[in-house]
Amino acid sequence: MSDGPEPGQTPEALGQITYTDDLAFRLSGDSSLRAMLFALLILSFNILDHFIDPAQAGAALLWRAGAACAILLVQGIWVASKRKSYTLYRRLVLTHTITVPLGLTGAVAQLDMGLVYGLANFIFIYIWIPSVLPSRRDALLGGVLSGGTIIVVTLLHGERGLALSNIIGLVVLGIVLAMLTATKFEAALRRAWEQEQVALHEARTDMLTGTMNRRHFEEAALAEWGRCVRYGRSAALVLFDLDHFKRVNDQYGHGAGDKVLRRISALCREEIRDIDMLARIGGEEFALLLPETDMPAAAALAERLRLRFMAEEITVAKATLRVSASFGIAPLVNDKAEWKLALRQADMALYRAKANGRNRVELAI
């Protein structure tokens, strides 16, 4: 499987993982085991070679061993790669589509009537291609590469007539079948992936404001905290709460309160950076995680938001409201190296802001 997103990635960055990259991670799950089994399967056909042509079985085994080693080498490149993407995955799989037919065709070509007896062995190549390259373009390219390799090796070994005609017919038929299968695979996998992304977004998002929900925020904050500890970076945690918000709900109704929350969220998005993380973690309580930010910079942002909230006029139920907020700020990394301590410090600072009259910014002590 994939190594997954790097710690500290924002939800926006997580959303930019493409369908093809995610598909490569999924298709390559447990791929090392499959590669070894695939290599052993190719070698095991040498048992059949001994029945077809015992005298040339040894030479055929060398071709099969070459294909098996190429498969394991290509798989090793994928495992060792730090940056796994569909582009890399596609290149490696297309390499497979050359090395595997090369080894198999070379092996059966060594045997007396091997290409005739071995025609059925090529069928699995065209079943395999769309299962690992489930896009029509890539399945076509893979089919052409593997089919071309088979035909070229056959010609180099001097095969003509019936054997060559059968192989060309099989290649053309195989490419057509691979294209049809890939079309079905591509549509089904893309549909399933899109549905999963929708479900994942809903599980991570506060449906009212469109911000992160509490659970997703804490997961992302913990990952960012780990990155800061590992690399010695700074980050700040900001908690803020709308002052006297209950009065808005009581006087104007919950619909008005919802409109206020949505507008406050929108104002925050206008002020923060793309890498900053905004979440609604309670009824009228929000949290901000600010990577690569020290306390003075976090305090300046909080003060800017406080003034922006006060200046904003929000029309609800034939009335115009102005809201204020209280802010508590703490460094994400502390002396005790505890994520929960940062959360408690920010919460205590928020409590002091409320106790000292609200509509203010307080820093953790």
Residue, then its C-alpha position, 0 to 999 in steps of 0.5 A: m500500500s501507499d505510505g500515505p500522506e506526509p504528516g502535516q499535510t492540510p486537508e486541501a492537500l489531502g484532497q489533491i491526491t489524484y484518482t490515479d495516484d490513489l489507484a496505484f497505491r491500492l493496486s500495489g498493495d501486497s504487490s511484493l508478495r504477488a510479484m514473488l508468486f508471479a515469478l515462481l509461477i513463471l519458473s514452475f512452467n519449466i516442469l511443463d517444458h520438460f515434457i515438451d522438450p527435455a533437451q531444451a528445458g534448461a535453455a528455456l529455464l534461463w529465459r524464464a529465470g530472466a523474466a522472474c528476475a526482471i519482475l523482482l527487480v522492477q518490484g524492488i524499484w517500486v518498494a525502494s521509491k520514496r515518491k510513489s505515484y501512478t506515473l512511476y507505477r505505470r512505467l514499472v508495469l509497462t516494463h513488466t509488459i515487455t520483460v514478461p512476454l520476452g521471457l515467456t516467448g523466449a522460453v517456449a521458442q527454445l522448445d520443439m513446437g513450444l510456440v504452438y503448445g505455449l500459445a495458451n500461456f500468453i492468454f494470462i498476459y492480456i488478463w493481467i494487463p487491464s487488472v493492473l493498468p485499468s485505463r483504456r489508454d494504458a491497457l492499449l499501450g501495454g497490449v501493444l508492447s507485450g504483443g509486439t515483444i511476443i511477435v518480435v521474439t517469434l520472428l527472431h527465432g525463425e517461426r513462420g506459418l501457422a505458429l506466427s499466424n496464431i500468435i498474431g491473431l492471439v495478440v490482436l484478440g488479446i488487445v481487444l479483450a484487454m481494452l474491453t476489460a480495462t474500460k469496465f475496470e476503469a469505470a467501476l474503479r473510478r466510480a468506487w473511488e469517487q464515492e469513497q472520496v465523498a464519504l471520506h469528505e463527509a466524515r472529515t467535514d463539519m457539514l454546517t460550515g464546511t470546515m474540518n470537524r473536531r476528530h479530523f482536526e485533532e488527527a491533523a494537529l497530532a500529525e503536524w505536532g509530530r512533524c514539528v517535534r521531528y524537525g524542530r519547526s514551530a506552529a501555533l494552536v488558536l482556539f476561539d469562541l463567539d461571545h454570547f452566541k446563545r443570545v443570537n440563537d435565543q433571540y433570532g432562532h437557530g437559522a440565524g445562528d447557523k448563518v453567523l457560523r457560516r459567515i465567521s468561517a468564511l471570514c476566517r478562510e479569507e484571512i488564513r493561508d492555504i496551509d492553515m487548518l480551520a475546524r469547528i470543534g464545538g457549537e460556536e467554538f473554532a480551532l486554528l492550526l498554524p504551521e510554521t508560525d510563532m506566537p507573535a505571528a499567531a497573535a497578530l492573526a488572531e487580533r486581525l480576525r477579532l477586528r474583522f469579526m467586529a466590523e462585519e455586519i451580518t443580516v439575519a431575520k430583518a436585523t443586523l448583527r455584529v459578533s465578537a470572539s475571544f481567542g486563546i493561543a498556545p505553541l503547538v510544541n511545548d517543553k513536555a512535548e505533549w500534544k494534549l498539553a498544547l490543547r489544554q494551554a490554548d483552552m486555558a488562555l481562551y478561558r482567561a480571555k472570557a474571564n477578562g471581559r471577552n473580545r480579546v486575545e490571550l496567550a498561553i502562560 
